[in-house]
Amino acid sequence: MTPEIRAKLKALGRELSPEMLGGTQAMFAELNHGLDPRTVVKRDFAYGEDARHRLDLFRRDNISGAPVFVFLHGGGFMMGDKHTEGSPFYSNMGDFAARQGWLGVTATYRLAPDNRFPSGVEDLTALVDWLRANVEDYGGDPDKIVLSGQSAGASHVANYLAHARDHAAGLAGAVFMSGVYDTTTCEDNPFNRAYYGDDRKAWGVASPLAGLLTSPIPMQFSVAEFDPVDFHKQAAQVVRQWVEAHDQWPEMHLLSGHNHLSPAACIGSDQKEVERMIAGFVGRVTA
């Protein structure tokens, strides 16, 4: 992260304001290099019956037995998409995977408040079923699937690993960028209420943290320096309880100079630290 970009992100503030969200996306859209000309993209495969059950595939020609890197967008459970025409987001994540020699997948899921917990668990179950049945046809290895997500996407991946433990068995790994992991302590805000419900007392059953602590699937966590306070508290909860359970730290990264959106938004720009972080983890867990 250059000092100039860090200063601009810091000036946008930590809160999820329209100015911060729009400013971050505009900045990194300008810095993005676009899809690599060697990346082959196939869009809008249906992995389920809902109109939001769609995924895009990104690959290089002639790959075989490749790791499968899956990215779920954020959006406070209520918005977001895998691809927006005229924007690099979030096809940049699929292209990143293709540039590593992997099969990249970006996917949408059903949105709150019309779809509440456990809709994300159900959607991930259907998505992983589709991947296991089909990725080999596109050069991917169904035994080397790594799920990743940012914000609400990270929360959905966490809930899937925790609440569909048997179904998730066999995944190669999971990458979490600024997610909610403990619904008993997370902030009571409109985004969380939209997905977990209006009765805060009922949120506890949805909490994935206990399930993550006992999952055998390798995990990488990160939190951004300029994330809202609640995401720092969630990351601290993971570290504290992980150490109590395992007598060692989890793989938790503090992304210096980043805000809530920039870790995913910077992919495909000259700011390579997040790409290196993720590529290193995927390389280790799929070797």
Wavefront OBJ file of the C-alpha trace (Angstrom):
o trace
v 0.000 0.000 0.000
v 1.569 3.300 -1.039
v 1.531 6.206 1.444
v -0.608 8.222 -0.984
v -3.321 5.566 -1.276
v -3.241 4.911 2.468
v -3.785 8.611 3.168
v -6.733 8.745 0.766
v -8.356 5.695 2.335
v -7.812 7.032 5.832
v -9.425 10.326 4.828
v -12.554 8.473 3.671
v -13.123 7.337 7.249
v -13.897 3.995 8.841
v -17.676 4.001 8.717
v -19.651 2.383 5.898
v -20.842 5.696 4.494
v -21.779 6.325 0.857
v -18.705 8.545 0.595
v -16.369 5.810 1.847
v -17.937 3.066 -0.253
v -18.179 5.112 -3.427
v -14.797 6.743 -2.979
v -13.005 3.443 -2.448
v -14.628 1.803 -5.457
v -13.916 4.788 -7.696
v -10.268 4.885 -6.609
v -9.569 1.225 -7.277
v -11.674 1.064 -10.426
v -9.294 3.661 -11.854
v -6.247 1.674 -10.685
v -7.518 -1.692 -11.957
v -5.746 -3.097 -15.024
v -8.797 -4.950 -16.361
v -9.148 -8.602 -17.223
v -6.011 -10.315 -18.436
v -6.423 -10.986 -22.174
v -5.587 -14.656 -21.545
v -8.464 -15.089 -19.080
v -11.453 -16.970 -20.475
v -14.760 -15.996 -18.829
v -18.041 -17.911 -18.897
v -20.910 -16.186 -17.122
v -24.192 -16.926 -15.410
v -24.190 -20.624 -14.753
v -27.199 -21.544 -12.591
v -26.261 -23.443 -9.426
v -29.796 -23.386 -8.021
v -33.380 -22.429 -8.747
v -33.376 -18.800 -7.565
v -32.519 -15.965 -9.968
v -29.639 -15.046 -7.625
v -28.148 -18.535 -7.823
v -25.624 -17.622 -10.499
v -21.877 -17.994 -10.880
v -19.151 -16.965 -13.331
v -16.068 -19.035 -14.213
v -12.592 -17.661 -15.005
v -9.734 -19.754 -16.357
v -6.764 -20.027 -18.645
v -6.886 -22.463 -21.555
v -5.735 -26.019 -20.973
v -5.711 -26.084 -17.178
v -6.265 -29.424 -15.466
v -6.534 -30.439 -11.812
v -6.336 -26.778 -10.777
v -7.298 -25.294 -7.413
v -10.788 -23.767 -7.428
v -10.950 -20.315 -5.818
v -14.468 -19.081 -5.040
v -15.296 -15.482 -4.079
v -18.520 -14.251 -2.483
v -19.137 -10.498 -2.554
v -20.161 -8.350 0.393
v -22.986 -5.853 0.663
v -24.399 -5.988 4.171
v -26.437 -9.092 3.288
v -28.817 -6.833 1.338
v -26.970 -5.837 -1.843
v -24.021 -6.609 -4.097
v -23.280 -8.732 -7.130
v -20.587 -10.895 -8.675
v -20.262 -8.558 -11.669
v -21.449 -5.100 -12.732
v -21.078 -3.982 -16.330
v -18.608 -1.121 -16.633
v -16.972 -2.023 -13.301
v -14.057 -4.348 -12.554
v -15.778 -5.615 -9.396
v -15.878 -8.480 -8.695
v -14.659 -10.075 -11.884
v -11.259 -8.897 -10.667
v -11.358 -11.725 -8.109
v -12.045 -14.377 -10.742
v -9.365 -12.957 -13.013
v -6.902 -13.026 -10.097
v -7.559 -16.743 -9.748
v -7.092 -17.345 -13.471
v -3.779 -15.464 -13.404
v -2.557 -17.895 -10.732
v -3.420 -20.869 -12.928
v -6.530 -21.708 -10.883
v -10.197 -21.955 -11.804
v -11.843 -18.784 -10.493
v -15.486 -18.607 -9.429
v -17.524 -15.558 -8.463
v -21.067 -16.107 -7.231
v -24.196 -14.319 -6.094
v -26.570 -15.436 -3.345
v -30.055 -14.555 -2.118
v -30.386 -11.233 -0.329
v -31.932 -10.099 2.958
v -34.419 -9.130 4.256
v -36.464 -11.394 1.988
v -33.984 -14.187 2.712
v -32.734 -14.554 6.269
v -30.500 -16.996 8.121
v -29.946 -19.819 7.198
v -30.453 -18.861 3.528
v -26.714 -18.296 3.122
v -25.959 -21.790 4.410
v -28.500 -23.203 1.966
v -27.049 -21.204 -0.934
v -23.475 -22.269 -0.171
v -24.597 -25.876 0.075
v -26.112 -25.671 -3.406
v -23.077 -23.814 -4.744
v -20.586 -26.363 -3.411
v -22.737 -29.197 -4.784
v -22.548 -27.593 -8.235
v -18.822 -27.062 -7.972
v -18.098 -30.615 -6.904
v -20.160 -31.934 -9.807
v -18.891 -29.600 -12.535
v -15.478 -28.007 -11.987
v -13.558 -30.936 -13.412
v -15.155 -30.167 -16.791
v -13.444 -26.748 -16.700
v -10.036 -27.836 -15.449
v -10.654 -27.595 -11.714
v -10.063 -30.185 -9.005
v -13.180 -30.769 -6.835
v -10.883 -31.762 -3.961
v -9.101 -28.379 -4.062
v -11.990 -25.948 -3.503
v -11.173 -22.831 -1.457
v -14.117 -20.635 -0.445
v -13.557 -16.940 0.202
v -15.706 -13.948 0.995
v -15.597 -10.322 1.998
v -17.867 -8.851 4.715
v -21.303 -10.491 4.316
v -19.714 -12.970 1.925
v -17.204 -13.943 4.609
v -20.047 -14.313 7.101
v -21.905 -16.649 4.739
v -18.795 -18.801 4.283
v -18.304 -18.915 8.074
v -21.924 -19.926 8.637
v -21.649 -22.636 5.974
v -18.510 -24.146 7.506
v -20.075 -24.075 10.972
v -23.694 -25.045 10.267
v -23.181 -27.446 7.350
v -20.064 -29.053 8.772
v -20.597 -32.493 7.242
v -21.385 -31.046 3.820
v -18.317 -28.764 3.945
v -15.989 -31.655 4.771
v -13.295 -32.011 2.162
v -12.937 -28.338 1.285
v -9.298 -27.326 0.922
v -9.606 -24.023 2.758
v -11.476 -20.811 3.505
v -10.426 -17.151 3.266
v -12.319 -14.620 5.409
v -11.983 -10.867 4.849
v -13.694 -8.758 7.544
v -16.596 -11.006 8.455
v -18.996 -11.450 11.364
v -18.123 -14.588 13.332
v -19.896 -14.191 16.683
v -23.519 -13.028 16.485
v -23.749 -12.929 20.277
v -21.340 -9.977 20.396
v -21.587 -8.321 16.966
v -23.094 -4.876 16.470
v -26.878 -4.572 16.401
v -27.231 -2.669 13.123
v -29.688 -2.652 10.185
v -27.499 -4.984 8.102
v -27.275 -7.690 10.741
v -30.951 -7.304 11.635
v -31.913 -7.694 7.983
v -30.284 -11.132 7.874
v -30.387 -12.472 11.422
v -33.824 -11.108 12.314
v -35.412 -8.443 14.488
v -35.154 -10.443 17.730
v -31.587 -9.969 18.905
v -32.051 -12.653 21.537
v -32.486 -15.238 18.769
v -29.192 -14.445 17.014
v -27.107 -16.756 19.165
v -28.129 -19.914 17.332
v -26.688 -18.460 14.117
v -23.229 -17.763 15.549
v -20.573 -19.683 13.590
v -17.589 -19.126 15.865
v -17.883 -22.331 17.902
v -18.153 -24.335 14.687
v -15.132 -22.604 13.164
v -13.039 -23.402 16.230
v -13.642 -27.136 15.782
v -13.556 -27.265 11.978
v -10.609 -29.125 10.437
v -10.653 -26.901 7.328
v -7.633 -24.547 7.046
v -8.625 -20.897 7.425
v -7.121 -17.481 6.755
v -8.613 -14.392 8.396
v -7.931 -10.708 7.793
v -9.179 -7.389 9.113
v -8.425 -3.970 7.645
v -6.731 -1.164 9.539
v -9.582 1.231 8.705
v -12.396 -1.302 9.139
v -15.317 -0.195 11.329
v -14.755 -0.962 15.014
v -17.115 -3.939 15.069
v -14.997 -5.862 12.559
v -11.924 -5.335 14.735
v -13.867 -6.675 17.704
v -14.976 -9.688 15.664
v -11.373 -10.391 14.658
v -10.307 -10.093 18.307
v -12.995 -12.607 19.283
v -11.598 -15.081 16.761
v -8.038 -14.637 18.026
v -8.953 -14.876 21.714
v -11.121 -17.970 21.403
v -8.806 -19.629 18.871
v -5.864 -19.323 21.266
v -7.973 -20.740 24.104
v -9.039 -23.675 21.923
v -5.763 -24.423 20.120
v -2.954 -22.824 22.172
v -1.834 -20.882 19.100
v -2.903 -17.940 16.962
v -5.064 -18.401 13.907
v -3.761 -17.130 10.586
v -5.025 -13.590 11.175
v -3.692 -10.678 9.102
v -4.020 -6.970 9.849
v -4.100 -5.267 6.451
v -2.256 -2.024 7.039
v -3.611 0.963 5.117
v -6.771 -0.819 3.954
v -10.412 -0.086 4.657
v -13.438 -2.373 4.568
v -13.695 -2.532 0.759
v -10.129 -2.131 -0.418
v -8.744 -5.666 0.175
v -10.990 -7.086 -2.549
v -11.117 -3.884 -4.592
v -7.322 -3.649 -4.887
v -7.048 -7.041 -6.604
v -5.937 -6.454 -10.171
v -4.113 -3.204 -9.397
v -0.438 -2.563 -8.679
v -1.148 -2.989 -4.937
v -0.202 -6.663 -4.637
v 0.016 -7.401 -0.900
v -3.479 -8.925 -0.658
v -2.920 -10.980 -3.804
v 0.293 -12.372 -2.308
v -1.431 -13.114 1.005
v -4.273 -15.083 -0.604
v -2.081 -16.802 -3.202
v 0.288 -17.986 -0.498
v -2.536 -19.513 1.528
v -4.214 -21.202 -1.457
v -0.861 -22.563 -2.595
v -0.228 -24.094 0.836
v -3.636 -25.710 1.309
v -3.913 -27.126 -2.214
v -0.337 -28.402 -2.609
l 1 2 3 4 5 6 7 8 9 10 11 12 13 14 15 16 17 18 19 20 21 22 23 24 25 26 27 28 29 30 31 32 33 34 35 36 37 38 39 40 41 42 43 44 45 46 47 48 49 50 51 52 53 54 55 56 57 58 59 60 61 62 63 64 65 66 67 68 69 70 71 72 73 74 75 76 77 78 79 80 81 82 83 84 85 86 87 88 89 90 91 92 93 94 95 96 97 98 99 100 101 102 103 104 105 106 107 108 109 110 111 112 113 114 115 116 117 118 119 120 121 122 123 124 125 126 127 128 129 130 131 132 133 134 135 136 137 138 139 140 141 142 143 144 145 146 147 148 149 150 151 152 153 154 155 156 157 158 159 160 161 162 163 164 165 166 167 168 169 170 171 172 173 174 175 176 177 178 179 180 181 182 183 184 185 186 187 188 189 190 191 192 193 194 195 196 197 198 199 200 201 202 203 204 205 206 207 208 209 210 211 212 213 214 215 216 217 218 219 220 221 222 223 224 225 226 227 228 229 230 231 232 233 234 235 236 237 238 239 240 241 242 243 244 245 246 247 248 249 250 251 252 253 254 255 256 257 258 259 260 261 262 263 264 265 266 267 268 269 270 271 272 273 274 275 276 277 278 279 280 281 282 283 284 285 286 287
